[in-house]
Amino acid sequence: AALARLVTEAAAEAVRGEGGRFSLGLSGGSLVELLARELPPALSAAPAADPARWLVAFCDERLVPPEHPESTYGAYRVS
């Protein structure tokens, strides 16, 4: 929960003002389940974080298709 709050606070600060963007690089592993569970309530509590103004990148050293079991993007998509 603390990580999700930290992310939403940083996002709210980054998107303040016209044209503001927040960039977030996501790794896989246990972070997928944690953020899938904790980020939605944190975003509900912080509407200024505006996820429509986020740029999300998946940090993955493996070159596998999204449907592959080791795909970081695929893991977030199904969570």
C-alpha positions as CSV (number, residue, x, y, z in Angstrom):
1,A,0.0,0.0,0.0
2,A,2.9,2.4,0.8
3,L,4.4,1.8,-2.7
4,A,1.1,2.5,-4.4
5,R,0.7,5.7,-2.4
6,L,4.2,6.8,-3.3
7,V,3.5,6.2,-7.0
8,T,0.2,8.1,-6.9
9,E,1.8,11.0,-5.0
10,A,4.6,11.2,-7.6
11,A,2.1,11.0,-10.4
12,A,0.0,13.8,-9.0
13,E,3.0,16.0,-8.7
14,A,4.2,15.2,-12.2
15,V,0.9,15.8,-14.0
16,R,0.2,19.1,-12.3
17,G,-0.2,21.9,-14.9
18,E,-0.9,21.7,-18.5
19,G,0.8,19.0,-20.5
20,G,2.3,17.3,-17.4
21,R,3.1,13.6,-17.8
22,F,4.1,10.8,-15.4
23,S,6.4,8.1,-16.6
24,L,6.5,4.7,-14.8
25,G,8.7,1.7,-15.6
26,L,7.3,-1.6,-14.4
27,S,9.2,-4.7,-13.7
28,G,7.6,-8.1,-13.3
29,G,7.8,-10.7,-10.5
30,S,6.0,-10.0,-7.2
31,L,5.4,-6.4,-8.2
32,V,2.6,-7.4,-10.6
33,E,0.3,-8.8,-7.9
34,L,1.2,-6.0,-5.5
35,L,0.4,-3.2,-7.8
36,A,-2.7,-5.0,-9.3
37,R,-4.1,-5.1,-5.7
38,E,-2.9,-1.8,-4.2
39,L,-2.8,0.7,-7.1
40,P,-6.5,0.9,-7.9
41,P,-7.5,2.0,-4.4
42,A,-4.6,4.4,-4.2
43,L,-5.7,6.0,-7.5
44,S,-9.3,6.3,-6.2
45,A,-8.0,8.2,-3.2
46,A,-5.8,10.5,-5.4
47,P,-7.8,11.7,-8.4
48,A,-5.1,14.3,-9.2
49,A,-2.8,11.4,-10.2
50,D,-4.8,11.1,-13.5
51,P,-3.6,7.8,-15.0
52,A,-4.7,9.1,-18.5
53,R,-1.5,11.3,-18.3
54,W,0.8,8.4,-17.5
55,L,3.4,6.8,-19.8
56,V,3.9,3.2,-18.7
57,A,6.8,1.1,-19.9
58,F,7.3,-2.5,-19.1
59,C,10.9,-3.3,-18.2
60,D,11.6,-6.8,-19.4
61,E,14.9,-8.3,-20.5
62,R,13.2,-11.2,-22.2
63,L,12.1,-10.9,-25.8
64,V,8.9,-13.0,-25.6
65,P,5.4,-12.4,-27.0
66,P,2.7,-10.9,-24.6
67,E,1.0,-14.2,-24.2
68,H,4.1,-16.0,-23.1
69,P,4.1,-17.0,-19.4
70,E,7.3,-15.0,-18.8
71,S,6.1,-11.8,-20.4
72,T,6.0,-8.8,-18.0
73,Y,3.3,-7.1,-20.1
74,G,1.3,-10.2,-20.2
75,A,1.4,-10.6,-16.5
76,Y,0.0,-7.1,-15.9
77,R,-2.6,-7.5,-18.6
78,V,-4.1,-10.6,-16.9
79,S,-3.9,-9.1,-13.4
